[in-house]
Amino acid sequence: MAHIGIICVPATGHLNTMTPLGYELKQRGHQVTLIGTLDAKEKTESAGLDFKAYAEKDCPLGFTPSSLVKMGELSGLDALRYSIELFQQSVINITQAGLKVISEAKVDLLLIDQASFGASSVADFLGIPFVTVTSALMFNREDTVPPFSLGWSYSRGSWAIFRNKLGYKFLDSLVKKLSETINDQRKALNLPLFTHPNDSYSKIAQICRQPAEFEFPRYELPDCFHFTGAFHNPLTRANVSFPYEKLNGKPLIYASMGTIQNRLLGIFNQIAEACQDLDVQLIVSLGGSAEPESLPHFAGEPIVVKYAPQLEILQKAQLTITHAGLNTTLESLSYGVPMVVIPIANDQPGVASRIDWTETGVVIPVKKLTVLKLRSAIQTVLSESKYRNNAKKMQVSMQNSGGVKQAADIVEQAIATGKPVLRSR
């Protein structure tokens, strides 16, 4: 059996992606160690995986939550710029402090979160084979697909491809310092410099949690790229209590703005106001942004909790109102639940554009959000059958994609052969 290392952004959404895959591999007899900053330790160990820390001084316990507090108060380009600053520092941490710890762990293969910039450089330097895993929306670039951060609609028209190229030039200007930092570290390690964003991804296997049906048409993906659909496992998550006795049998709407972009608390007020005159019951999960008792009274008496057992609630829900975070989106679709989405920042506009494209929900940009627009969108999704029908179709697509077992099969094949794992055509 192999010793498999995991490199992952220490945020809940990313850990909830990587730990189920690690758990599945551990169940198959492999040793699995997540190597990260201290804020990932609790969730890693609660998922039954081993943990090794690096950069304890630069990233002490509580560093990530304090960073995410600031992130949660931002939206749009301000949030993206702040994310880039954090990623830039994480590159330095992993290529310096992380390199020694990863070397000493003596792993046979690394699973690298696609958003863990710099980790592939460490793998290259140490000669460790690695598999790329997408925890956020897939970042792989090609000109026919709009930049993930802009939320543009898909088109094969020449005007759209020209627009996309301009969008990528704009994105490149935003991430210039991050790209320079990555190449500075590669130069220090005597590694060839990256000339394209796709250069940092695995040449052995790339695993994407989206089903192929929840992605715009792609023509330039490498043969080792695999759409496996989502992998989530309640066994790898902490138990969350919930007042189930308060459920009244009315159609259930679940509202969550995730665990990062969740401090724009006025959005929760708008959601409550939009639902109060509808014959529904609303659950609001604050995602840790506040204690329910510290907030003003919400209209319509919704059930308000600090955290919700999301997978369990989605099994009962008729509609999800979300920020279009990929985790909540895929988990909603895995239960056939349509959405109203309010994208705020980072990859959320790109996820929202795919929800719009697949007609599995209705999109309202955060800057255009009003109670009236939100109420209308809720009524539209609840009353027009196409949204639930399309969400159910996506549910079937996800079931047919293979999920965590397919992802683990790919990892094991990469370990066994040491060669690229090619997808079936």
Protein Blocks (a to p, Z undefined) as FASTA:
>chain_A
ZZddddddfbfklmmmmmmmmmmmmmnopacdddddfklmmmmmmnopacddehklmmgg
hklmmmmmmmmmpgcjllmmmmmmmmmmmmmmmmmmmmmmmmmnopabdcddfklghjlm
mmmmnopacddddfbdcfbdcfkbccfklopacdfbfklmmmmmmmmmmmmmmmmmmmmm
mmmmmmmnopacdfbfklmpcfkbccdfbdfklcccdfkbcfkbccebjaddfklpccdd
ddfklpgoiacddddebjmlmmbmmlmmmmmmmmmmpccdddddekhpacfklpccdehi
iacdfbdcfklmmmmpcbdcdehiaklmmmmmmnopacddddfbhjlmmmmmmmmmnopa
ccddfklgcfklmmmmmmmmmmmmklmmmmmmmmmmmmmnopmmlmmmmmmmmmmnopac
dddZZ
